[in-house]
Amino acid sequence: MQAYDFHPNDDILEKLLTSNIELAEKEKQGLKIIGSSAPN
C-alpha cells in the first residue's frame, strides 16, 4: 500500500486498473517504466 501511495479507503482495484492503463500507454510510447520502490 505504501509503495503505491494507496490509502485504506481507496478503491484498490480501480487504482490498479488506472495505473495499468497509464503504464501500458507509456510502454506503447517506448518510455522506460520503473517500478515502485519499497517504503523506507
C-alpha positions as CSV (number, residue, x, y, z in Angstrom):
1,M,0.0,0.0,0.0
2,Q,2.8,2.4,0.9
3,A,4.8,1.6,-2.3
4,Y,1.9,2.8,-4.5
5,D,0.7,5.5,-2.1
6,F,-2.6,3.7,-1.7
7,H,-4.8,4.6,1.3
8,P,-7.2,2.3,3.3
9,N,-10.3,4.0,1.8
10,D,-9.1,3.8,-1.8
11,D,-10.8,1.5,-4.3
12,I,-7.7,-0.6,-4.8
13,L,-8.9,-2.4,-8.0
14,E,-9.8,1.0,-9.6
15,K,-6.4,2.4,-8.8
16,L,-4.6,-0.7,-10.1
17,L,-6.5,-0.6,-13.3
18,T,-5.8,3.1,-13.8
19,S,-2.1,2.5,-13.1
20,N,-2.0,-0.4,-15.5
21,I,-3.6,1.7,-18.3
22,E,-1.1,4.5,-17.8
23,L,1.8,2.1,-17.8
24,A,0.6,0.4,-21.0
25,E,0.4,3.8,-22.7
26,K,3.9,4.7,-21.6
27,E,5.1,1.3,-22.9
28,K,3.5,1.9,-26.3
29,Q,5.3,5.2,-26.4
30,G,8.6,3.5,-25.8
31,L,9.1,5.2,-22.4
32,K,11.2,3.5,-19.7
33,I,9.0,2.1,-16.9
34,I,10.4,2.0,-13.4
35,G,8.6,0.1,-10.7
36,S,7.7,1.4,-7.3
37,S,10.3,1.2,-4.6
38,A,9.9,-0.3,-1.1
39,P,9.0,2.2,1.6
40,N,11.8,3.3,3.9
